[in-house]
Amino acid sequence: MLNTLNSVLATQPKLTALPPLSLYIHFPWCEKKCPYCDFNSHQIKDGKQGFDEARYIKALIADLETELPRIWGRQVHSIFIGGGTPSLLSANGMNELLSAVRARVNLEPDCEITMEANPGSVETEKFAGFAKAGINRVSLGIQSFQDAQLKALGRIHNGEEAKCAIAIALQHFKSVNLDLMFGLPNQTLEAARSDIETALSFKAPHLSFYNLTLEPNTYFANFPPKLPSEDEIDAIFEQNLKLLEAADYRRYEVSAYAKKDQECKHNLNYWRFGDYIGIGAGAHGKISFPDKITRQVRERHPETYMQSMETKGNALIEAREITAKDLPFEFMLNTLRLTDGVDTVTFGERTGLPLNVVSKGLDEATKKGLLDSDPNKLKATEQGLRYLNNLQEIFL
């Protein structure tokens, strides 16, 4: 049996159909680098614009063109413009970028196009311009409505500016997500409740509710603030989960909550192990073919990225096939985040491998109470969601 599994894992995957395809566009600049942030973002110097918008957009368009032969004939399911702070782009720049995308790839009708924005960079006129350019979903990095907490997190906005930004976004976009954090420095149960209740008062269709973690190579990792205890963090989570559920937000992923039919299509595609083109400084991509699944990584630093596009015609620092041995873990790393899990057949459809390559892990996870026993589903139990890292590690 073991020899048979090893033989399967030594072969190439065979996909009978390709998964949905998304496009991720990375904007690498922000006004201020937050002490908890481990994303590829670079602070604008001296409070000036600090980046050459036209040059960067030209590099993005050229980058997209390098991907066209790999995705020819496929339709793009969703677009996500992340950062950094993409809302620092001008409305004209956003229009130029999205017009170039539409001219080069086939977008699904009513394609979800999301832009991340920070409240400190929100202007009514600018948001109207973004909506006119084609943005139909905005994700606002609120994090908290408490001024003291926002200051501790290094945010450039205050609570009132956050509320104003939400009101403006709701006027201009079909869908709005509010990013909130919990387990903040010295955060109390009452303060966490106030943040959620304030967010709920806007009736935004989507909320993300993240536990602050101290990521390596961040300021907070080197100079950790005083955070609530694990018991206090659990109490905050349970309290706010009940508030979200009572307001008809369904938890569909570990940190994502949505009103009916308002789930983020782009992120769902990631979590279901779909494909995505990644363009921009530091962007990652995943593209499937009938006989292989590939990953790519771009140059991280904006200047190096643009120079590479201008001189070499590409900015790749890594392009590889995902081995059959690594595919099961990569699949489980994503899909087990979903509260509904995925149908068992999805494993074979997205990896090109038979399910029996993970049968040992499935048995172990089920016996530990981390995985649902339904043979037609790959789904974490409540305990599995709570101890997700332990569940995912079983498939390493």
Residue pairs with C-beta under 8 A, 6 or more apart in sequence:
5 356
5 357
8 324
8 353
8 354
8 356
8 357
9 323
9 324
9 325
9 353
9 357
10 324
10 325
11 324
12 291
12 292
12 324
12 352
13 291
13 292
13 293
13 324
13 327
13 351
13 352
13 353
14 290
14 291
14 352
15 288
15 289
15 290
15 291
15 293
15 349
15 350
15 352
16 349
16 352
17 349
18 74
18 275
18 288
18 289
18 290
19 269
19 272
19 273
19 274
19 275
19 288
19 349
19 350
20 77
20 269
20 272
20 274
20 275
21 71
21 74
21 75
21 76
21 77
21 274
21 275
21 276
21 277
21 287
22 76
22 77
22 78
22 79
22 80
22 266
22 269
22 270
22 274
22 275
22 276
22 277
23 64
23 76
23 78
23 79
23 80
23 101
23 105
23 276
23 277
23 279
24 79
24 80
24 82
24 266
24 276
24 277
24 278
24 279
24 280
24 283
24 284
24 285
25 60
25 79
25 80
25 81
25 82
25 86
25 97
25 279
25 280
25 283
26 40
26 82
26 83
26 84
26 278
26 279
26 280
26 281
26 282
26 283
26 298
27 56
27 81
27 82
27 83
27 84
27 85
27 86
27 88
27 89
27 280
28 40
28 41
28 42
28 83
28 84
28 280
28 281
28 282
28 302
28 305
29 41
29 42
29 43
29 44
29 50
29 51
29 83
29 84
29 85
29 88
29 302
30 41
30 42
30 43
30 44
30 83
30 84
30 85
30 88
30 118
31 43
31 44
31 47
31 85
31 88
31 118
31 120
31 121
31 156
32 43
32 154
32 156
33 41
33 42
33 43
33 154
33 219
34 153
34 154
34 155
35 153
35 154
35 218
35 219
35 220
35 223
36 153
36 154
36 212
36 213
36 214
36 215
36 218
36 219
36 220
37 215
37 218
38 215
38 216
38 217
38 218
39 82
39 83
39 84
40 84
40 281
40 282
40 300
41 83
41 84
41 85
42 84
42 301
42 302
44 50
44 51
44 88
49 88
51 88
51 302
52 306
53 89
53 90
53 93
54 93
55 306
56 302
56 306
57 93
57 96
57 97
57 100
59 305
59 306
59 309
59 310
59 315
60 97
60 100
60 279
60 280
61 97
61 100
61 104
62 309
62 313
63 279
63 280
63 298
63 309
63 314
63 315
64 100
64 101
64 104
64 105
64 277
64 279
65 104
66 313
66 314
67 277
67 279
67 285
67 287
68 104
68 105
70 287
71 105
71 275
71 277
71 287
74 106
75 106
75 107
75 108
76 105
76 106
76 107
76 108
76 111
76 277
77 108
77 111
77 112
77 265
77 266
77 269
77 274
78 108
78 111
78 112
78 113
78 114
78 265
78 266
78 269
79 98
79 101
79 107
79 111
79 112
79 113
79 114
79 266
80 114
80 266
80 267
81 113
81 114
81 115
81 116
81 135
82 116
83 116
84 116
85 116
85 117
85 118
85 121
86 94
86 115
86 116
86 117
87 115
87 116
87 117
87 118
87 121
87 122
87 126
87 130
88 121
89 97
90 126
90 129
91 125
91 126
91 128
91 129
91 130
91 132
91 133
92 129
94 115
94 129
94 130
94 133
94 135
95 129
95 132
95 133
95 134
98 113
98 133
98 134
98 135
99 133
101 107
102 134
112 136
112 137
112 175
112 264
112 265
112 266
113 134
113 135
113 136
113 137
114 135
114 137
114 138
114 139
114 177
114 264
114 266
115 130
115 135
115 137
115 138
115 139
116 138
116 139
116 141
117 138
117 139
117 140
117 141
117 165
117 169
118 140
118 141
118 155
118 156
118 157
119 140
119 141
119 142
119 157
119 161
119 162
119 164
119 165
119 166
120 155
120 156
120 157
120 161
122 140
122 161
122 164
122 165
122 168
122 169
123 168
124 168
124 171
127 138
127 168
127 169
127 171
127 172
127 173
128 172
130 138
130 172
131 172
131 173
135 173
136 173
136 174
136 175
137 173
137 174
137 175
137 176
137 177
137 264
138 169
138 172
138 173
138 175
138 176
138 177
139 176
139 177
139 179
139 208
140 162
140 165
140 166
140 169
140 176
140 177
140 178
140 179
141 155
141 179
142 162
142 165
142 166
142 178
142 179
142 180
142 199
143 149
143 150
143 153
143 155
143 179
143 180
143 181
144 150
144 153
144 155
144 159
144 180
144 181
144 184
144 195
145 159
145 162
145 163
145 194
145 195
145 198
145 199
146 159
146 191
146 194
146 195
147 158
147 159
149 184
149 185
149 187
149 191
150 157
150 158
150 159
150 162
152 184
152 185
152 186
152 225
153 181
153 184
153 185
154 219
157 165
163 198
163 202
166 176
166 178
166 202
166 204
167 202
169 176
170 176
170 202
170 204
175 205
175 206
175 262
176 204
176 205
176 206
177 204
177 205
177 206
177 207
177 208
177 264
178 199
178 202
178 204
178 206
178 207
178 208
179 208
179 210
180 195
180 196
180 199
180 207
180 208
180 209
180 210
181 209
181 210
181 211
181 212
182 192
182 195
182 209
182 210
182 211
182 212
182 233
182 236
182 237
182 240
183 211
183 212
183 227
183 228
183 232
183 233
183 236
184 191
184 192
184 212
184 227
184 228
185 225
185 226
185 227
186 225
186 226
186 228
187 228
187 236
189 232
189 235
189 236
189 239
192 236
192 239
192 240
193 239
193 240
193 243
196 209
196 240
196 243
196 244
197 243
199 207
200 243
200 244
200 247
205 258
205 259
205 262
206 256
206 257
206 258
206 259
206 262
206 263
206 264
207 244
207 249
207 256
207 257
207 258
208 255
208 256
208 257
209 240
209 244
209 255
209 256
209 257
210 255
211 233
211 237
211 255
212 227
214 220
214 221
214 224
214 227
215 221
227 233
228 236
241 251
244 251
244 257
245 251
248 259
248 260
249 257
249 258
249 259
250 257
250 258
250 259
250 260
251 257
251 339
252 258
252 263
252 338
252 339
252 340
253 267
253 271
253 337
253 338
253 339
254 337
254 339
254 385
254 388
256 263
256 264
256 267
258 264
268 338
269 275
269 276
270 276
270 334
271 334
271 335
271 337
271 338
272 334
272 335
272 338
272 342
272 346
272 350
273 330
273 331
273 334
273 335
273 346
273 350
273 351
274 350
275 286
275 287
275 288
276 285
276 286
276 287
277 285
277 287
278 284
278 285
278 286
278 296
278 298
279 285
279 298
280 298
280 305
281 298
281 299
281 300
281 301
281 302
281 304
281 305
281 306
281 315
282 297
282 298
282 299
282 300
282 305
283 297
283 298
284 295
284 296
284 297
284 298
285 295
285 296
285 297
286 293
286 294
286 295
286 296
286 322
287 293
287 294
287 296
288 294
288 350
291 352
292 321
292 322
293 321
293 322
293 327
293 351
293 352
294 319
294 320
294 321
294 322
295 318
295 319
295 320
295 321
295 322
296 316
296 318
296 319
297 316
297 317
297 318
297 319
298 305
298 315
298 316
298 317
299 305
299 308
299 315
299 316
299 317
300 317
304 315
305 315
308 314
308 315
309 315
322 330
324 353
324 357
327 351
327 352
327 353
328 347
328 351
328 353
328 357
328 358
328 361
328 395
329 392
329 395
329 396
331 347
331 350
331 351
332 358
332 361
332 378
332 392
332 395
333 392
333 395
335 341
335 342
335 346
335 378
336 378
336 379
336 380
336 384
336 388
336 391
336 392
337 388
338 379
339 379
339 380
339 385
340 379
341 372
341 377
341 378
341 379
341 380
342 377
342 378
342 379
343 376
343 377
343 378
344 355
344 375
344 376
344 377
344 378
346 378
347 353
347 355
347 358
347 378
348 354
348 355
355 362
358 395
361 394
361 395
362 371
362 378
364 394
365 371
365 384
365 391
365 394
366 372
366 373
368 390
368 394
369 381
369 383
369 384
370 380
370 381
370 383
370 384
370 387
370 390
370 391
370 394
371 378
371 379
371 380
371 381
371 384
371 391
372 379
372 380
372 381
372 384
380 388
380 391
384 391
